Amino acid sequence: MLSGFSSKGASVSVAPFALWVLLLFSHNLLAAACPARETSERVTVVHVFDGDTVKLADGRRLRLIGINAPELRPDGPDHEPFADQAKAALQSIIERNNRTLLLQYDREHQDHYGRLLAHAFTESGENIAVRLLAGGLATTLVVPPNGWSHDCYQQQENRARIERRGIWDHPRYQAQDSRELAASTRGFALVYGTVQRVRQAGGTLWLEFEGPLSVRIGKQDQVNFPHGQLERLVGEAVEIRGWVRSKPSGLVMTVRHPAALTIINTHAP
């Protein structure tokens, strides 16, 4: 606890001031984190769909890249945990900034759904992805070839995860043991386990784990990994993230970038 000081017999606590300074410092750190390289377009938002997708005044739909917010399903009640909070946070940021965003494009400007892809910033320079990640309202997501500032984004997620903010305090976002995955597992998941085998089949590389899960790395995505890295994973304990789907052979997760895979033990001498 912070102590006070005495002046002419009066005792004054410095705790409120110190707390205010700490909060201001933390806010300033976030506001300065992962700054834009260069923004190339100013846009106006007219509607927020969820925590990472908005509609612009010119009719385009913008998908914020580098992150993935919990899924908000408008046609059903089964929203992912914290989907409403992520949408509300994005809505609040946008409204506080006069519904104006500055966009920085990555290598792709559009996805296969026809959505605009960009990193978004306020006019004061704050990176919106950082605010959502720091609040535990999104996870990092790299969809090749768009990987700008991933390391910086990952630092924000790591802090939120360590401090169990937002989604990181919910059972849905705790890493699951590959040996204990239920056959009914679907959707986004974090999984840890030991790679039992690495095999090639028709150009596709498969990482086989203990339990029902296999991880698929397509031929076109293998170039994103350092040469030989995947083959050397046999016997390693790793954490992976991605979307799980069911196949006749078991559960499958597709991984496209090294950012989705973290070694959690090494065999260093």
HUTARA-V672524 format. One record per backbone hydrogen bond with DSSP energy under -1.0 kcal/mol. NH is the residue of the N-H (numbers start at 1). CO is the residue of the C=O. If there is no record, write none. Layout:
nh & co
NH & CO
NH & CO
This chain:
nh & co
5 & 12
7 & 10
10 & 7
12 & 5
18 & 14
19 & 15
20 & 16
21 & 17
22 & 18
23 & 19
24 & 20
25 & 21
26 & 22
27 & 23
28 & 24
29 & 25
30 & 26
31 & 27
32 & 28
33 & 30
40 & 103
43 & 101
45 & 99
46 & 55
47 & 55
49 & 53
50 & 53
54 & 62
55 & 47
56 & 60
57 & 44
59 & 56
62 & 54
63 & 116
64 & 52
65 & 118
68 & 139
76 & 73
79 & 77
80 & 71
83 & 80
86 & 82
87 & 83
88 & 84
89 & 85
90 & 86
91 & 87
92 & 88
93 & 89
94 & 90
95 & 91
96 & 92
98 & 95
99 & 94
100 & 97
101 & 43
102 & 121
103 & 41
104 & 119
111 & 115
114 & 111
116 & 61
117 & 109
118 & 63
119 & 104
121 & 102
122 & 126
125 & 122
128 & 120
131 & 127
132 & 128
133 & 129
134 & 130
135 & 131
136 & 133
137 & 132
139 & 68
141 & 66
146 & 143
150 & 147
153 & 149
154 & 150
155 & 151
156 & 152
157 & 153
158 & 154
159 & 155
160 & 156
161 & 157
162 & 158
163 & 159
165 & 160
167 & 136
168 & 165
169 & 166
170 & 167
173 & 170
174 & 171
176 & 190
178 & 192
180 & 177
185 & 182
187 & 244
189 & 242
191 & 240
192 & 176
193 & 238
195 & 236
196 & 208
197 & 208
199 & 206
201 & 204
204 & 201
205 & 217
206 & 199
207 & 215
208 & 197
209 & 213
214 & 251
215 & 207
216 & 253
217 & 205
221 & 218
222 & 218
224 & 221
225 & 222
229 & 226
232 & 228
233 & 230
235 & 195
236 & 233
238 & 193
239 & 262
240 & 191
241 & 260
242 & 189
244 & 187
245 & 252
247 & 250
250 & 247
251 & 212
252 & 245
253 & 214
255 & 216
260 & 257
261 & 258
262 & 239
264 & 237
